[in-house]
Amino acid sequence: MSLFEHLRELRYRLVVAAVAIIVGMIACSFFMDELFAVLRHPYDVAIADLKARKPESVTTLVNQGITSPFTLSLKIAMVGGMLLTAPIWLYQLWAFIVPGLLAKEKKWAVIFISAATPLFFAGVAVGYIVMPKGISVLLGFTQDGITNMQDITQFLSFLLRIMVVFGIAFLIPLVVLMLNILGVIKARHLSKYRVYVIFGTFVFGAVATPSTDPFSMLALAAPMTLLFLAAEAIAHILDRRKERRIAAGEDVLIRDSVSEDKALRELSSSDGDDQTIGGAMGFDKDDR
């Protein structure tokens, strides 16, 4: 594909994903109160934990500005729409990353979506569960006598960012495995750089998580490490199968070559015998 064709393909994928998310947002707008209660739950849990440790702390959620209630509703609908339509835009992402699949390889797209959707939701769930602890730790730095007023729209943006980061982080090992299946990355390379990958995973967990406590970092880094090790093990199995198939193919080629050489030798021997018989009978090969 040319550069223009790649850009046209990207535009198509983005439009499909955007339309799907918008439709999901419209569907979620009918359940606004229920969604708001779910998204506010981590904050309520964090405040209860903070009150147990520091009873004198004062925090409250506020809406700042005339347009804030409308913006808040849009963000709630967007969170619900993205989660509801995750299989659609994940498929569009995969279809753009690997546009050149052969017919026999297109089955991997279905497998990718089947595995990516639960992994993404698992990452989002882990981020949602970790959030109360992170919020409690961060708000715990508030000095005595200070009222901590939290803008609800900023809080939802923060919550959405963390959940998306956790969801995408859980997809990274799957992407690595799919690249191995397509022959881009070999299992021996994963083994060679395993230590660096695990170290980078923990660094990423420390940077991406909302608080400085080790619990939040481990909540992201530990599952990512286990998923990467599982992807590496599967990649080794797949590479060994590929090597066996290639070796079997070479054996067939060698047997075919030996058979062809043997047939040529027999044919040459037969030609020589024919020439001897023909000479004895008074005519040569050209006469035949």
Buried (B, 14 or more C-beta within 10 A) or exposed (E): EEEEEEEEBEEEBEEBBEEBBBBBBEBBBEEBEEBBEBBBEBBEBBBEBBBEEBEEBEBEEEEEEEEBEEBBBBBBBBBBBBBBBBBBBBBBBBBBEBEEBEEEEEEBBEEBBEBBBEBBBBBBBBBBEBBBBBBBBBBBEBEEEEEBEBBBBEBBBBBBEBBBBBBBBBBBBBBBBBBBBBEEBBBEEBEEEBEEBBEEBBEBBBEBBBBEBEEBBBBBBBBBBEBBBEBBBBBBEBBEEBEEEEEEEEEEEEEEEEEEEEEEEEEEEEEEEEEEEBEEEEEEEEEE
